[in-house]
Amino acid sequence: MEEEKEQPRDIFPNSPDEDPTDLARKAGKTNLLQWMEISVSEPEKRTTTSMKVQDTYIVYLIETRITDVKLKCFGDGTTSLWRRYSEFELLRNYLDITYPAVVVPPLPEKKVTYVWQNSATDKFDPDFVDRRRAALEIFLLRVAAHPILSQDKVFIGFLQQEEGWKDLVYNTDFQSKADSKLKSLSASFRLKKPDRRFEELKNYSNELENNISNLLKIRARMADKIYGIHKVHANYSRVFCEWSGIEKDMSEPLQSAGHYMNVFSQSVDNALEDEEQYADQLKEYLAFGDALRSVCRKYECLQYDLERAEDNLSYKASQKEQMVQGKAGGSFSFTGMKTKLFGGDTPEQRDQKIKQLEEQIQQAEQELQQTNEDTQKFVEAALRDIDRFKRQKVKDLREIFTNYAIMQIKQSKKGIAIWTSAKDCFTKM
């Protein structure tokens, strides 16, 4: 440790001698956030032209800063680079394929959903872009806080390596794995021995998605009603102001009342804008439903392979038993018909076939053992990560709903204060 203090070493994903995560682990750091700050800021709209086709998109500035003095990166330990949303998608696809037993955090939506009538739906709307920026930052922070994902070299490269990062991703050959996974995931099959825990997890993810979806729908309807109620007071403001020009004795109280009606009318804009932030946080957990089902589907693929390996071993063993007993097969078969017409195998031929079957059985046993080990490892890892996710979900949702309630109380107090002031104006008439 003293030697490390005397000779601090720079770290970077391309470090020729040692990876930063290795150094961090040696220093007792279990996730990236223990030695690095990450932020996403300054969304910027850009347009490029290629083959006479314009492409308009948003880029986000990702900034990192090393917070542990023992782990420095190029002197000051800070980096900054721009990333498109499509690069975030590439990163998440890579993580999802590379770590099948992990509930990989979802990305924010590309287009607005569960909107109320006056909210912006343009994906380039500044308010929506800024909310998506905040959600992308949360995505990176969740990955950086994960004990497994945070150690991935490609992820660290995404944060710090501006040039050549995509080559780093494609060199992992994750796309070929993705293609094979997609084929497996699209296959329709029914498991003989499904794990009850994963069946329950699928129901849990569906219920989570349905409940949050209903909350978002109700919230959108309430936002429409609240917006309408507040905005109708703009008409009261106009009427009171016009009335004040006629009633000279009540001119000042009427003007003041009109002012408070206008303040009440405009107060809803900021309130509903703040609500969108809580809606976005709920949408993240809406998307987590897909992430959970993805883990379940990957388990089903492994279990299906395990059952096929068991069936293959059983079939080979049955063939050997029939061969040893001198049977050509169970019911009708072309082999049995051939035996009846032209006679059976010679003892030497039968011994050779039995020997081949024994080799195939040995190979099938090895495949079954390996598949069983892989399935068990996946199940253990997946259940651990699902348990971690559930604990985090309870903590996050409690915080979201508590903060939402506090915001509503504050907004209600503002409304009471406005109406109290308006009542005083009417009292003075």
C-alpha positions in Angstrom: 0.0 0.0 0.0 2.9 2.3 0.8 4.3 1.7 -2.6 1.1 2.6 -4.3 1.0 5.9 -2.4 4.5 6.8 -3.5 3.8 5.9 -7.1 0.2 6.8 -8.1 -0.8 5.2 -11.4 -3.0 6.6 -14.1 -5.9 4.4 -15.0 -7.9 4.1 -18.3 -9.7 1.3 -20.1 -6.8 1.1 -22.6 -4.1 1.0 -19.8 -1.5 -1.5 -21.1 -0.6 -2.9 -17.7 -3.6 -3.0 -15.5 -7.3 -2.4 -15.8 -8.9 0.4 -13.6 -11.5 -2.0 -12.2 -8.7 -4.3 -11.1 -7.0 -1.5 -9.2 -10.4 -0.5 -7.7 -11.1 -4.0 -6.5 -7.6 -4.2 -4.9 -8.5 -0.9 -3.1 -11.8 -2.5 -1.8 -14.1 -0.7 -4.2 -17.2 -2.9 -5.1 -18.8 -0.6 -7.7 -17.8 2.4 -9.9 -19.6 5.1 -7.9 -17.2 4.5 -5.0 -14.4 6.0 -7.0 -16.0 8.0 -9.8 -18.7 10.7 -10.3 -20.8 10.5 -13.4 -23.1 13.1 -14.9 -25.0 13.6 -18.1 -25.5 17.3 -19.1 -25.9 19.8 -21.8 -28.1 18.1 -24.4 -27.4 19.5 -27.8 -29.3 19.2 -31.1 -27.2 18.4 -34.1 -27.8 17.8 -37.8 -25.6 15.8 -40.2 -26.0 15.2 -43.9 -25.0 11.9 -45.5 -25.8 10.9 -49.1 -28.1 14.0 -49.3 -30.1 12.7 -46.3 -30.3 14.8 -43.2 -30.1 13.2 -39.8 -31.2 15.3 -36.8 -30.4 14.0 -33.4 -29.6 14.9 -29.8 -26.2 14.3 -28.2 -25.5 14.4 -24.4 -22.3 15.4 -22.6 -21.1 12.6 -20.3 -18.7 13.8 -17.6 -16.7 11.7 -15.2 -14.4 12.6 -12.3 -12.2 10.3 -10.3 -12.9 10.9 -6.6 -10.3 8.6 -5.1 -6.9 10.1 -5.0 -5.3 6.6 -5.3 -7.1 6.1 -8.7 -6.2 9.0 -10.9 -6.8 9.2 -14.7 -4.6 11.5 -16.7 -3.7 13.9 -13.9 -6.9 15.5 -12.9 -9.0 12.4 -13.3 -11.8 14.0 -15.4 -13.2 13.1 -18.8 -16.0 14.5 -21.0 -17.4 13.2 -24.2 -20.6 13.3 -26.3 -22.9 10.3 -26.8 -26.1 9.8 -28.9 -29.1 8.0 -27.6 -28.3 5.2 -30.2 -25.0 4.6 -28.4 -26.8 4.2 -25.1 -29.0 1.6 -26.8 -25.9 -0.2 -28.1 -24.4 -0.2 -24.6 -27.6 -1.6 -23.1 -28.0 -4.3 -25.8 -24.4 -5.4 -25.1 -25.0 -5.6 -21.3 -28.3 -7.4 -21.8 -26.7 -10.1 -23.9 -23.4 -10.3 -22.0 -25.0 -10.6 -18.6 -28.2 -12.7 -19.1 -28.8 -13.3 -15.3 -28.8 -9.5 -14.5 -31.9 -7.3 -14.5 -30.3 -4.7 -16.7 -31.6 -1.1 -16.1 -33.9 0.1 -18.9 -33.3 3.2 -21.0 -35.8 6.1 -21.0 -38.5 6.2 -23.7 -37.6 7.7 -27.1 -41.1 9.2 -27.5 -43.5 10.5 -24.9 -46.2 8.1 -23.6 -49.0 8.4 -21.1 -49.3 12.1 -21.9 -52.0 14.5 -20.9 -53.4 16.7 -23.6 -51.3 19.8 -23.1 -47.9 18.1 -22.6 -45.4 18.2 -25.4 -45.0 15.1 -27.5 -42.2 16.2 -29.8 -39.0 14.2 -29.1 -37.0 17.4 -29.7 -39.0 19.5 -27.2 -36.6 21.0 -24.7 -38.5 19.9 -21.6 -38.7 16.3 -22.9 -35.0 16.3 -23.9 -34.0 17.5 -20.5 -36.1 14.9 -18.7 -34.6 12.2 -21.0 -31.1 13.6 -20.1 -31.9 13.1 -16.4 -33.2 9.6 -17.1 -30.1 8.7 -19.1 -28.0 9.8 -16.1 -30.0 7.6 -13.8 -29.4 4.7 -16.2 -25.6 5.2 -16.1 -25.7 5.6 -12.3 -27.7 2.4 -11.9 -25.2 0.5 -14.1 -22.3 2.1 -12.2 -23.8 1.1 -8.9 -24.3 -2.6 -9.9 -21.6 -4.9 -8.4 -21.3 -6.8 -11.7 -22.1 -4.4 -14.5 -20.0 -1.6 -13.1 -16.9 -3.8 -13.5 -17.4 -4.2 -17.3 -14.6 -2.8 -19.4 -16.9 -1.8 -22.3 -19.1 0.2 -19.9 -16.0 2.1 -18.5 -14.9 2.6 -22.1 -18.4 4.1 -22.9 -17.8 6.6 -20.1 -14.2 7.6 -20.9 -13.2 6.4 -24.4 -14.4 8.8 -27.1 -12.7 7.2 -30.1 -12.9 3.5 -30.9 -15.5 2.7 -28.3 -17.8 1.0 -30.8 -14.9 -1.1 -32.0 -14.4 -2.2 -28.5 -18.1 -3.3 -28.3 -18.1 -5.1 -31.7 -14.8 -6.9 -30.9 -16.6 -8.7 -28.1 -18.7 -10.4 -30.8 -21.8 -9.9 -28.7 -23.9 -9.5 -31.9 -23.4 -13.1 -32.9 -24.5 -14.0 -29.3 -27.5 -11.6 -29.7 -28.5 -13.3 -33.0 -28.5 -16.8 -31.5 -30.3 -15.5 -28.4 -33.0 -13.8 -30.5 -33.6 -17.1 -32.4 -33.9 -18.9 -29.1 -36.1 -16.3 -27.5 -38.4 -16.3 -30.5 -38.8 -20.1 -30.5 -42.1 -21.3 -29.1 -41.8 -24.2 -26.7 -43.4 -25.5 -23.5 -41.2 -26.6 -20.6 -41.8 -30.0 -19.0 -40.4 -28.9 -15.6 -40.6 -25.1 -15.3 -39.2 -23.5 -12.2 -42.1 -22.2 -10.1 -40.0 -19.2 -9.0 -39.6 -17.9 -12.5 -43.2 -18.5 -13.3 -44.1 -16.4 -10.3 -41.6 -13.8 -11.5 -43.4 -13.5 -14.8 -46.7 -12.9 -13.0 -44.9 -10.4 -10.7 -43.5 -8.4 -13.7 -46.9 -8.3 -15.4 -48.6 -7.1 -12.3 -45.9 -4.5 -11.7 -46.3 -3.3 -15.3 -50.1 -3.2 -15.1 -50.2 -1.3 -11.8 -47.7 1.3 -12.9 -49.5 1.6 -16.3 -52.8 2.2 -14.5 -51.2 4.8 -12.2 -49.8 6.7 -15.2 -53.2 6.6 -17.0 -54.9 8.0 -13.9 -52.3 10.6 -13.5 -52.7 11.8 -17.1 -56.5 12.1 -16.7 -56.1 14.0 -13.4 -53.6 16.3 -15.0 -56.1 17.2 -17.8 -58.8 18.0 -15.2 -56.5 20.0 -12.9 -55.2 21.9 -15.9 -58.7 22.8 -17.0 -59.8 23.8 -13.5 -56.8 26.2 -13.1 -57.0 27.7 -16.6 -60.6 28.6 -16.3 -59.5 31.0 -13.6 -57.7 33.0 -16.2 -61.2 34.0 -17.4 -62.1 35.1 -13.9 -59.0 37.3 -13.9 -60.0 38.9 -17.1 -63.6 39.5 -15.9 -62.4 41.0 -12.5 -60.0 43.4 -14.3 -62.7 44.6 -16.7 -65.2 44.9 -13.9 -62.7 47.1 -11.9 -63.0 49.7 -14.7 -66.7 50.0 -14.1 -66.9 49.8 -10.3 -64.8 52.7 -9.1 -65.4 52.1 -5.4 -64.3 48.4 -5.8 -61.7 49.0 -8.4 -58.6 48.1 -6.3 -60.0 45.0 -4.6 -61.3 43.7 -8.0 -57.9 44.3 -9.7 -56.2 42.5 -6.8 -58.6 39.6 -7.0 -58.0 39.4 -10.8 -54.3 39.3 -10.1 -54.6 36.3 -7.7 -56.9 34.5 -10.1 -54.2 34.9 -12.8 -51.5 33.7 -10.4 -53.7 30.6 -9.6 -54.2 30.0 -13.2 -50.5 30.0 -14.1 -49.4 28.1 -11.0 -50.5 24.8 -12.6 -47.9 24.9 -15.4 -44.9 24.5 -13.1 -46.8 22.0 -10.9 -47.6 19.7 -13.8 -44.1 20.1 -15.2 -42.7 18.9 -11.8 -45.2 16.0 -12.0 -43.6 14.9 -15.3 -40.4 14.1 -13.4 -42.2 11.7 -11.1 -44.1 10.2 -14.1 -40.7 9.6 -15.8 -39.5 7.8 -12.7 -42.5 5.5 -12.7 -42.0 4.9 -16.4 -38.5 3.5 -15.6 -40.2 0.8 -13.4 -42.7 0.3 -16.1 -39.8 -0.6 -18.4 -38.3 -2.8 -15.7 -41.1 -5.2 -16.3 -39.6 -6.1 -19.7 -36.2 -6.5 -18.1 -37.6 -9.0 -15.6 -39.4 -10.9 -18.3 -36.2 -11.0 -20.4 -34.4 -12.8 -17.5 -37.3 -15.3 -17.3 -37.1 -15.9 -21.0 -33.4 -16.6 -20.8 -34.0 -19.1 -18.0 -36.6 -20.8 -20.1 -34.1 -21.2 -23.0 -31.5 -22.8 -20.6 -34.2 -25.1 -19.1 -35.3 -26.1 -22.6 -31.7 -27.0 -23.5 -31.5 -29.0 -20.3 -34.6 -30.9 -21.0 -33.5 -31.6 -24.6 -30.2 -32.9 -23.2 -32.1 -35.2 -20.8 -34.3 -36.5 -23.6 -31.2 -37.1 -25.8 -29.5 -39.1 -23.1 -32.6 -41.1 -22.4 -33.1 -41.9 -26.1 -29.4 -43.0 -26.5 -29.7 -45.2 -23.4 -32.9 -46.8 -24.7 -31.2 -47.5 -28.0 -28.3 -49.2 -26.3 -30.6 -51.3 -24.1 -32.6 -52.5 -27.2 -29.4 -53.3 -29.0 -28.1 -55.3 -26.1 -31.3 -57.3 -25.9 -31.3 -57.8 -29.6 -34.3 -55.7 -30.4 -34.3 -53.5 -33.4 -36.8 -51.0 -31.9 -40.0 -50.6 -30.1 -43.0 -50.4 -32.5 -42.8 -50.3 -36.3 -39.6 -48.9 -37.8 -37.8 -49.2 -41.1 -34.9 -50.7 -39.3 -37.1 -53.4 -37.9 -38.6 -54.1 -41.4 -35.1 -54.3 -42.9 -34.1 -56.8 -40.2 -37.1 -59.0 -41.0 -36.5 -58.9 -44.7 -32.7 -59.2 -44.9 -31.7 -60.5 -41.5 -30.1 -58.8 -38.5 -26.6 -57.5 -37.9 -23.7 -59.8 -37.3 -22.4 -60.0 -33.7 -19.4 -57.8 -34.8 -21.7 -55.2 -36.3 -23.9 -55.2 -33.2 -20.9 -54.8 -30.9 -19.6 -51.9 -33.0 -23.0 -50.2 -32.8 -23.2 -50.7 -29.1 -19.7 -49.3 -28.7 -20.7 -46.2 -30.8 -23.8 -45.8 -28.6 -21.7 -46.0 -25.4 -19.5 -43.2 -26.8 -22.6 -41.1 -27.6 -24.1 -41.8 -24.2 -20.8 -40.7 -22.5 -20.8 -37.5 -24.6 -24.6 -36.9 -23.9 -23.9 -37.3 -20.1 -21.1 -34.7 -20.3 -23.4 -32.3 -22.2 -26.2 -32.9 -19.7 -23.8 -32.3 -16.8 -22.5 -29.1 -18.3 -26.0 -27.8 -19.2 -27.2 -28.6 -15.7 -24.3 -26.7 -14.2 -24.9 -23.7 -16.5 -28.6 -23.7 -15.6 -27.9 -23.9 -11.9 -25.4 -21.1 -12.0 -27.8 -18.9 -14.0 -30.7 -19.6 -11.6 -28.6 -18.7 -8.5 -27.2 -15.6 -10.1 -30.5 -14.5 -11.5 -32.4 -15.0 -8.2 -29.7 -13.0 -6.4 -30.0 -10.1 -8.8 -33.8 -10.2 -8.8 -33.7 -10.0 -5.0 -31.4 -7.0 -5.3 -33.8 -5.4 -7.8 -36.8 -5.9 -5.6 -35.1 -4.3 -2.6 -34.1 -1.4 -4.8 -37.7 -1.1 -6.2 -39.3 -0.9 -2.8 -36.8 1.8 -1.7 -37.3 3.8 -5.0 -41.1 3.6 -5.1 -41.4 4.6 -1.5 -39.2 7.6 -2.2 -41.1 8.5 -5.4 -44.6 8.4 -3.8 -43.4 10.2 -0.7 -41.8 13.0 -2.7 -44.9 13.2 -4.9 -47.2 13.5 -1.9 -44.9 16.3 -0.5 -45.1 18.1 -3.8 -48.9 17.9 -3.8 -49.0 19.2 -0.3 -46.8 22.2 -1.2 -48.9 22.9 -4.2 -52.1 22.7 -2.2 -50.6 25.1 0.4 -49.8 27.6 -2.4 -53.3 27.3 -3.7 -54.7 28.0 -0.2 -52.4 31.0 0.2 -53.6 32.4 -3.2 -57.3 31.9 -2.3 -56.8 33.4 1.2 -55.4 36.5 -0.4 -58.3 36.6 -2.9 -60.8 36.2 -0.1 -59.2 39.2 1.7 -59.7 41.2 -1.5 -63.4 40.3 -1.6 -63.7 41.2 2.1 -62.5 44.8 1.4 -65.3 45.4 -1.2 
